């Protein structure tokens, strides 16, 4: 089968590897789509993703596919089911795993069948769940981002009635805007340097938008909410925002970091912020928590409250997927890009 590999020098390309083997509690999945993760994928390509340092690596982690073969003890999946988040399974000799979902076939675990038989699945298996056939399987790649964002909101302690300032309005930041309003947060201030993305945030329900180009963020936010916000969120990976966040929160509030920066250090000056405050990082999704919020997100989609297609700007054929990373490097305007198989 074909898969997409990245090498130590940053070169990438489609390679031939064996179709992955699957176990008795697993199913083979023919891939339909895989979302491009601008942050994680590009950091792996540049050799700057913490924890992945063996190359060549098989890339991709936001996949949707269709079950085509079943292991002998699989009871809760059937041929034709569409599933979210399959991974490469056994990694072919000569390669390492960066989850490997940019491939024609992947593997999914039937977590419920393992639990039925008294076995404990790996955490990632709880997030490998079915999606309704009514949801477009290309747009559905965005559900991976939705689940990561929504589960992270729980970790950070976001709740209705609390105020939030968000920096960075890519697919992740815009998802935070949407979910914040769905759970009743407000006021929500959305910040970016792109007026088109600010307009999208407004469409998703942001109470205020702020173009931060040439602007002192603390002064601008304090003009809107003089007492400060309950949560200040870095959704894109700008370490300097930690300092800005500390300057715009109210006492006993929280600066939250979700975006991953290539720079792993930042000077901290807390002279301008309250005496009591919290800085919390959550930069790696917790799959069991993602699985727990799956049904809520699917219900919002089915009810029309949440539209995955709103966040998808490009569909790219697998045979041309190197173009996606060229577009990122060229800083072309985009939201979520999805690779189609």
Secondary structure as GFF3:
##gff-version 3
##sequence-region A 1 341
A	DSSP	beta_strand	2	6	.	.	.	ID=ss1
A	DSSP	beta_strand	12	16	.	.	.	ID=ss2
A	DSSP	beta_strand	26	35	.	.	.	ID=ss3
A	DSSP	alpha_helix	38	45	.	.	.	ID=ss4
A	DSSP	beta_strand	57	58	.	.	.	ID=ss5
A	DSSP	beta_strand	63	70	.	.	.	ID=ss6
A	DSSP	beta_strand	82	84	.	.	.	ID=ss7
A	DSSP	beta_strand	96	97	.	.	.	ID=ss8
A	DSSP	beta_strand	105	109	.	.	.	ID=ss9
A	DSSP	alpha_helix	111	116	.	.	.	ID=ss10
A	DSSP	three_ten_helix	123	127	.	.	.	ID=ss11
A	DSSP	three_ten_helix	139	141	.	.	.	ID=ss12
A	DSSP	alpha_helix	142	156	.	.	.	ID=ss13
A	DSSP	beta_strand	164	167	.	.	.	ID=ss14
A	DSSP	alpha_helix	171	182	.	.	.	ID=ss15
A	DSSP	beta_strand	188	192	.	.	.	ID=ss16
A	DSSP	alpha_helix	195	203	.	.	.	ID=ss17
A	DSSP	beta_strand	208	211	.	.	.	ID=ss18
A	DSSP	alpha_helix	217	224	.	.	.	ID=ss19
A	DSSP	beta_strand	229	234	.	.	.	ID=ss20
A	DSSP	alpha_helix	241	248	.	.	.	ID=ss21
A	DSSP	beta_strand	249	257	.	.	.	ID=ss22
A	DSSP	beta_strand	277	281	.	.	.	ID=ss23
A	DSSP	alpha_helix	287	292	.	.	.	ID=ss24
A	DSSP	alpha_helix	294	302	.	.	.	ID=ss25
A	DSSP	three_ten_helix	308	311	.	.	.	ID=ss26
A	DSSP	beta_strand	312	317	.	.	.	ID=ss27
A	DSSP	three_ten_helix	318	320	.	.	.	ID=ss28
A	DSSP	alpha_helix	322	329	.	.	.	ID=ss29
A	DSSP	beta_strand	336	340	.	.	.	ID=ss30
###
